[in-house]
Amino acid sequence: MTSHPRRMMAAMFLPLFAALLSISIVNVALPAIEAGLGASDSDLQWVLSGYALAFGVALVPAGRAGDVWGRRRFFLLGVIFFGLASLLTALAPDPLLLNIARVLMGIGAGILTPQIIGMIQRLFTGSERGRAYGLMSTVIGLAVAAGPALGGLIIDTTSPEIGWRLTFLINVPVTAAALLFAMLWLPRPEDDDAGPQAQDTAAASGSGLRGIHRLDPVGVLLLSAAVVLIMLPFIQFRSLFGAALGVLGAAVLLGWVLWEKRLGQRHAGAPMVNLALFTVPSYTLNSLVLGLYFTGMPAIWAIVAVYVQQGLGEGALIAGLVTLPSALMVMLLSASVGKRVAERGTQLLVWGTVLSVVAMLAVAGAAALMSTDYGSLWLLTAAVAVVGLSQALIIPSAQTLSMQDVPERMAGAAGGVAQTAQRVCTAVGVALITGIYFTVSAHGEHQDGLVVGALGIAVFMVSSVAAAVFAARRARRAEAAA
């Protein structure tokens, strides 16, 4: 364990905050982009989906590259790339260049994010590692929940032409500070185990691979194609053509698995992702809990924002403020939860998933009361705050438990796989839940859409409860056997 853990966390989590803020803040900026650039509906869709696709595609190969050639090195590269792309996005003169820059932003975010997980595995142990993942959860929750409020404040206090540009421009000073902190406070390359250790691992495995071949370029292409094909139907092509793309994506994903298996049989250090990773029960089961959670819960921010603005006629700032108590819950609790994962992680995870179901039932109930004398925006805000409590329990617990038995040499790739799965699950869930919301709203009221949408999310949360209970029982059996 090196010195100044808080400084290292600050250096790692500042750009992560900016990367995740760029997912949520843009939702309230879309009308201003439409007015400022004359963007079409298709252009606006790609402002959202281009970033998500590039982010998802870059995660696993970037994680592998960090494991092989140095996590600090690729973290710095990702921060620089993300900051410059954010500047290009803010200065974009037309929708085409805006979307190209957004794709570059997504690549930068995808490069830096898995390095954080790998560095946490290397730099922290025991309760300190749990605390680091707890703070990471705080950053994630704060960025996602505070994005609409910050974006609404910027848009409502500036002109449409300037406001949307500022939502991207704020990333520049944040990443500049993060770059300075990382260069000062993160371990120097000679202290980072990724490069030398990875070389030793490759030599020991007898793979004899050098240069770009150590990244498994065929595996990178196959997985990238699979991620794009699977995500596109949910974020762009919601039709029979999209369904065909999804089926093709599943086939390509199977081809990637077979390729990685074959490569691993020849040389243990050759595959981009060693499939032995999925034989680690703690990684597989807790990653499943996170995947189910991300399939449902992120959609609540989208449908609550639409309901408050279109259903209640409030502005972007009010829609963002509704989510702030949830962000505060995450900010206040995640770090303390992370410190307790080593002792009570499985219990915290189960209680968090149970609370996620309670939260969705509370949101549905608050929405149902909006047309009565008992309903109010305050009640809805309180219900949404329970989401923050559940997230504060789930994410640091599941993240820490999933990585506790993963070998350090595979930490970056393991983090990339988990993050990619979460991005795909989020795209699927948001598409399904928003589709339900708009379908129900078209035949009734926005209030009905929120009620049914929240209940739909509750179904996914029930499945996450079942997965968490199974993971907890499996962990107890493993402890008893040991």
C-alpha positions in Angstrom: 0.0 0.0 0.0 1.5 3.3 -1.0 1.1 6.6 0.8 -1.7 9.3 0.4 -4.6 7.0 -0.5 -7.0 10.0 -0.6 -4.9 11.8 -3.1 -4.7 8.7 -5.3 -8.5 8.3 -5.1 -9.0 12.0 -6.1 -6.8 11.5 -9.1 -8.6 8.4 -10.2 -12.2 9.5 -9.5 -12.2 13.0 -10.9 -12.2 11.9 -14.6 -14.5 9.1 -13.8 -17.0 11.7 -12.5 -16.7 13.7 -15.7 -17.1 10.6 -17.9 -20.3 9.5 -16.1 -21.6 13.0 -15.8 -21.4 13.2 -19.6 -24.0 10.4 -19.8 -26.7 12.0 -17.6 -26.1 15.8 -18.2 -26.7 15.6 -21.9 -30.3 14.5 -21.4 -31.4 17.9 -20.3 -29.2 19.6 -23.0 -30.8 17.9 -26.0 -33.5 20.6 -26.6 -30.8 23.3 -26.4 -28.7 21.4 -28.9 -31.7 21.1 -31.2 -32.3 24.8 -31.1 -28.6 25.8 -31.2 -27.5 23.6 -34.1 -30.7 22.8 -35.8 -30.2 19.1 -35.0 -32.6 16.5 -36.2 -34.2 13.8 -34.1 -31.6 11.3 -35.5 -28.8 13.7 -34.7 -30.0 13.9 -31.1 -30.3 10.2 -30.8 -26.7 9.8 -31.8 -25.6 12.4 -29.3 -26.7 9.9 -26.7 -26.0 6.6 -28.5 -22.6 7.5 -30.1 -21.1 8.1 -26.7 -22.7 5.0 -25.2 -21.5 2.7 -28.0 -17.9 4.0 -28.0 -17.7 3.8 -24.2 -18.9 0.2 -24.3 -16.7 -0.9 -27.1 -13.5 0.5 -25.7 -13.7 -0.9 -22.1 -12.5 -4.4 -22.5 -9.6 -3.9 -24.9 -8.5 -0.8 -22.9 -8.6 -2.9 -19.7 -6.5 -5.6 -21.4 -4.0 -3.0 -22.7 -3.6 -1.5 -19.3 -2.9 -5.0 -17.8 -0.3 -5.6 -20.5 1.4 -2.2 -20.9 0.7 -0.2 -17.7 -2.6 1.0 -16.2 -1.2 4.4 -15.2 0.0 5.0 -18.7 -3.4 4.2 -20.3 -5.3 6.1 -17.6 -3.3 9.2 -18.4 -4.0 8.6 -22.2 -7.7 8.2 -21.5 -7.9 11.4 -19.5 -6.1 13.4 -22.2 -8.2 11.9 -24.9 -11.5 12.5 -23.0 -10.6 16.1 -22.2 -9.6 17.1 -25.7 -12.7 15.4 -27.2 -14.9 17.3 -24.7 -13.3 20.5 -25.9 -14.0 19.5 -29.5 -17.6 18.7 -28.6 -18.2 22.1 -27.0 -16.8 23.8 -30.0 -18.7 21.7 -32.6 -20.2 23.9 -35.4 -22.7 21.4 -36.7 -24.4 18.1 -35.7 -22.0 15.9 -37.6 -18.9 17.1 -35.9 -20.7 17.1 -32.6 -21.4 13.4 -32.9 -17.9 12.6 -34.1 -16.6 14.4 -31.1 -19.0 12.6 -28.8 -17.8 9.2 -30.1 -14.2 10.3 -29.3 -15.4 11.3 -25.8 -16.8 7.8 -25.4 -13.5 6.2 -26.5 -11.6 8.3 -24.0 -14.0 7.4 -21.2 -13.7 3.7 -22.2 -9.9 3.9 -22.0 -9.7 5.5 -18.6 -12.5 3.6 -16.7 -11.1 0.0 -16.5 -7.7 1.3 -15.4 -9.3 2.6 -12.3 -10.5 -0.8 -11.2 -7.1 -2.4 -12.0 -5.3 0.3 -10.0 -7.6 -0.1 -7.0 -6.9 -3.9 -7.1 -3.1 -3.1 -7.1 -3.0 -0.2 -4.7 -5.5 -1.1 -2.0 -6.2 -4.2 0.2 -8.8 -5.2 2.8 -11.0 -2.4 4.2 -9.1 0.2 2.2 -10.0 -1.5 -1.0 -13.7 -1.6 0.1 -13.5 2.1 0.9 -12.0 2.8 -2.5 -14.9 1.0 -4.2 -17.3 2.8 -1.9 -16.0 6.1 -3.0 -16.1 4.9 -6.6 -19.8 4.2 -6.0 -20.2 7.6 -4.6 -18.8 9.2 -7.7 -20.9 7.0 -9.9 -24.1 7.8 -8.1 -23.3 11.5 -7.8 -22.4 11.9 -11.4 -25.5 10.1 -12.7 -28.0 11.7 -10.3 -26.5 15.2 -10.2 -26.0 15.5 -14.0 -29.6 16.5 -14.8 -29.6 19.1 -12.0 -26.3 20.6 -13.0 -27.3 20.6 -16.7 -30.6 22.1 -15.9 -29.0 24.9 -13.9 -26.5 25.6 -16.7 -29.2 25.6 -19.4 -31.7 27.7 -17.4 -29.1 30.4 -16.5 -27.5 30.8 -20.0 -28.7 31.1 -23.5 -29.5 27.9 -25.5 -26.5 28.5 -27.8 -24.0 28.7 -25.0 -25.6 26.5 -22.3 -25.3 23.2 -24.1 -21.7 23.9 -25.0 -20.9 24.6 -21.3 -22.3 21.1 -20.3 -19.4 19.6 -22.3 -16.8 22.4 -21.6 -16.9 21.8 -17.9 -15.1 18.5 -18.5 -12.0 20.4 -19.6 -10.9 21.9 -16.3 -12.0 18.8 -14.5 -9.8 16.5 -16.6 -6.9 19.0 -16.6 -7.0 18.9 -12.8 -7.2 15.1 -12.8 -4.3 14.9 -15.2 -2.1 17.0 -12.9 -3.2 15.1 -9.8 -2.5 11.7 -11.6 1.0 12.8 -12.6 1.8 13.9 -9.1 0.0 11.3 -7.0 -0.4 8.1 -8.8 2.5 5.6 -8.8 5.2 6.1 -11.4 5.4 3.6 -14.3 8.2 1.7 -12.5 5.9 1.3 -9.5 2.9 0.1 -11.6 2.9 -3.7 -11.8 1.0 -3.8 -15.0 3.8 -3.6 -17.5 6.6 -5.7 -15.9 4.2 -8.2 -14.3 2.3 -8.7 -17.5 5.6 -9.3 -19.4 6.6 -11.9 -16.8 3.2 -13.5 -17.0 3.4 -13.7 -20.8 6.9 -15.2 -20.7 5.9 -17.7 -18.0 2.9 -18.8 -20.1 5.2 -19.4 -23.1 3.0 -17.4 -25.4 5.9 -15.6 -27.0 3.5 -12.8 -28.1 5.0 -9.4 -28.8 3.6 -6.0 -29.7 0.0 -5.6 -30.7 -0.6 -9.4 -30.8 -0.5 -9.3 -27.0 -3.8 -7.3 -27.1 -5.5 -10.2 -29.1 -6.6 -8.1 -32.1 -9.0 -10.7 -33.4 -10.7 -10.9 -30.0 -10.9 -7.1 -29.9 -12.6 -7.0 -33.3 -15.1 -9.8 -32.5 -16.1 -8.4 -29.1 -16.3 -4.8 -30.4 -18.6 -6.0 -33.2 -20.7 -8.0 -30.8 -21.2 -5.1 -28.4 -22.2 -2.7 -31.3 -24.6 -5.2 -32.8 -26.2 -6.0 -29.5 -26.6 -2.4 -28.4 -27.8 -0.8 -31.6 -31.3 -2.3 -31.6 -31.9 -0.8 -28.1 -30.5 2.7 -28.8 -31.2 3.3 -32.5 -32.9 0.6 -34.6 -36.0 -0.5 -32.7 -37.5 -2.6 -35.5 -37.2 -6.0 -37.2 -33.9 -4.9 -38.7 -32.7 -4.1 -35.2 -33.8 -7.5 -34.0 -31.8 -9.1 -36.8 -28.8 -7.0 -35.7 -29.2 -8.2 -32.1 -29.3 -11.9 -33.2 -26.2 -11.4 -35.3 -24.5 -9.7 -32.3 -25.3 -12.7 -30.1 -23.8 -15.0 -32.8 -20.7 -12.9 -33.0 -20.4 -12.9 -29.2 -20.5 -16.7 -29.3 -17.8 -16.6 -31.9 -15.7 -14.4 -29.6 -16.2 -16.8 -26.7 -15.0 -19.7 -28.9 -12.0 -17.8 -30.1 -11.0 -16.8 -26.6 -11.4 -20.4 -25.5 -9.3 -21.7 -28.4 -6.6 -19.0 -27.8 -6.5 -19.8 -24.1 -6.0 -23.5 -24.7 -2.9 -22.6 -26.8 -1.4 -20.0 -24.5 -2.8 -19.0 -21.1 -1.6 -15.4 -21.5 -2.8 -14.9 -25.1 -6.6 -14.1 -24.9 -7.9 -10.6 -24.3 -10.1 -12.1 -21.6 -9.0 -15.4 -19.9 -12.3 -17.3 -19.7 -11.1 -18.8 -16.4 -12.3 -15.5 -15.0 -15.9 -16.7 -15.2 -15.1 -19.8 -13.1 -14.5 -17.5 -10.2 -17.9 -17.7 -8.4 -17.6 -14.4 -6.6 -16.8 -12.5 -9.8 -19.5 -14.1 -11.9 -22.3 -14.0 -9.3 -21.8 -10.5 -8.1 -21.3 -9.2 -11.6 -24.7 -10.8 -12.4 -26.2 -8.9 -9.5 -24.8 -5.6 -10.9 -25.9 -6.5 -14.4 -29.5 -7.0 -13.3 -29.4 -3.8 -11.2 -28.2 -1.8 -14.2 -30.7 -3.3 -16.5 -33.5 -1.8 -14.4 -32.5 1.1 -12.2 -30.8 3.7 -14.6 -34.0 3.9 -16.5 -35.7 5.6 -13.5 -33.8 8.8 -14.1 -34.9 9.0 -17.7 -38.6 8.4 -17.0 -38.7 10.6 -13.9 -37.1 13.5 -15.9 -39.7 13.0 -18.7 -42.6 12.9 -16.2 -41.5 16.0 -14.3 -41.0 18.0 -17.5 -43.7 16.7 -19.9 -46.2 15.4 -17.4 -46.0 18.2 -14.8 -44.7 21.0 -17.0 -41.7 21.8 -14.8 -38.4 23.0 -16.1 -35.1 21.1 -16.5 -33.7 22.5 -13.2 -36.7 21.2 -11.2 -36.4 17.8 -13.0 -32.8 17.6 -11.9 -33.4 18.7 -8.4 -35.8 15.8 -7.9 -32.8 13.5 -8.2 -30.5 15.4 -5.8 -31.6 13.6 -2.5 -30.8 10.3 -4.2 -27.3 11.6 -5.0 -26.8 12.9 -1.5 -27.7 9.4 -0.1 -25.1 7.8 -2.3 -22.5 10.5 -1.4 -23.1 10.2 2.3 -23.2 6.4 2.6 -21.2 4.7 -0.1 -17.8 5.1 1.4 -18.9 3.8 4.9 -20.6 0.9 3.2 -17.4 0.1 1.3 -15.4 -0.1 4.5 -17.8 -2.7 5.9 -17.9 -5.0 2.9 -15.1 -7.2 4.1 -17.2 -8.2 7.2 -20.8 -7.9 6.0 -20.6 -7.5 2.3 -23.1 -10.2 1.3 -25.7 -9.0 3.9 -25.4 -5.4 2.7 -25.8 -6.6 -0.9 -29.0 -8.5 -0.1 -30.5 -5.6 1.8 -29.6 -3.2 -1.0 -31.4 -5.2 -3.6 -34.4 -5.6 -1.3 -34.4 -1.8 -0.9 -34.3 -1.3 -4.7 -37.6 -3.2 -4.9 -39.0 -1.0 -2.1 -37.8 2.1 -3.9 -39.6 1.2 -7.1 -42.8 0.4 -5.3 -42.5 3.7 -3.5 -42.0 5.6 -6.8 -45.0 3.8 -8.3 -47.1 4.7 -5.3 -46.0 8.3 -5.3 -46.8 8.6 -8.9 -50.2 7.0 -8.4 -51.0 9.6 -5.7 -50.0 12.6 -7.9 -53.6 13.0 -9.1 -55.0 13.0 -5.6 -54.8 15.5 -2.7 -52.1 13.4 -1.1 -49.7 13.6 -4.0 -46.8 16.0 -4.4 -43.4 16.4 -6.0 -41.9 16.2 -2.5 -43.3 12.7 -2.1 -41.9 11.6 -5.4 -38.5 13.1 -4.5 -38.6 11.2 -1.2 -39.3 8.0 -3.0 -36.5 8.6 -5.5 -34.2 9.2 -2.5 -34.7 5.5 -1.5 -33.1 4.6 -4.9 -29.9 6.3 -3.6 -30.0 4.3 -0.4 -30.2 1.1 -2.3 -27.4 2.1 -4.7 -25.2 3.0 -1.8 -25.6 -0.5 -0.5 -25.4 -2.4 -3.8 -22.7 -1.0 -5.9 -19.7 -0.8 -3.5 -20.7 -4.2 -2.0 -21.1 -6.0 -5.4 -18.1 -4.3 -6.9 -15.8 -5.2 -4.0 -17.1 -8.8 -3.7 -16.8 -9.4 -7.5 -13.2 -8.4 -7.6 -12.0 -9.9 -4.3 -10.8 -13.2 -5.9 -9.7 -11.9 -9.3 -5.9 -12.2 -9.9 -4.2 -8.8 -10.2 -2.9 -9.6 -13.7 -6.5 -9.9 -15.0 -7.9 -6.9 -13.0 -8.2 -4.5 -15.9 -9.8 -6.9 -18.3 -12.1 -8.1 -15.5 -13.2 -4.6 -14.8 -13.6 -3.9 -18.5 -15.9 -7.0 -19.0 -18.0 -6.0 -16.0 -18.3 -2.4 -17.1 -19.1 -3.4 -20.7 -21.9 -5.7 -19.4 -23.2 -2.8 -17.3 -23.3 -0.5 -20.3 -25.1 -3.1 -22.4 -27.6 -3.8 -19.7 -28.2 -0.1 -19.2 -28.9 0.4 -22.9 -31.3 -2.6 -22.9 -33.1 -1.5 -19.7 -33.5 2.2 -20.7 -34.9 1.2 -24.1 -37.4 -1.3 -22.6 -38.5 0.9 -19.7 -38.8 4.2 -21.7 -40.6 2.2 -24.4 -43.1 1.0 -21.8 -43.4 4.6 -20.4 -44.2 6.2 -23.8 -46.5 3.4 -24.9 -48.6 3.7 -21.7 -48.5 7.5 -21.7 -49.7 7.6 -25.3 -52.9 5.7 -24.3 -53.4 7.5 -21.0 -51.4 10.0 -18.9 -47.7 10.5 -18.1 -48.6 9.5 -14.6 -49.7 6.1 -15.8 -46.5 5.7 -17.7 -44.4 6.4 -14.6 -46.4 4.0 -12.5 -46.1 1.1 -15.0 -42.4 2.0 -15.8 -41.5 1.8 -12.1 -43.3 -1.5 -11.6 -41.4 -2.8 -14.7 -38.1 -1.8 -13.1 -39.2 -3.5 -9.9 -39.4 -6.8 -11.8 -35.7 -6.5 -12.7 -34.9 -5.6 -9.1 -36.7 -8.7 -7.8 -34.4 -10.8 -10.0 -31.4 -8.9 -8.5 -32.7 -9.9 -5.1 -32.7 -13.6 -6.1 -29.2 -13.3 -7.6 -27.9 -11.6 -4.4 -29.4 -14.2 -2.1 -27.9 -17.0 -4.3 -24.5 -15.3 -4.2 -24.7 -14.8 -0.4 -25.5 -18.5 0.1 -22.7 -19.6 -2.2 -20.2 -17.3 -0.3 -21.3 -18.8 3.0 -20.9 -22.4 1.7 -17.4 -21.5 0.4 -16.4 -20.0 3.8 -17.7 -23.1 5.6 -15.8 -25.4 3.3 -12.6 -23.4 3.9 
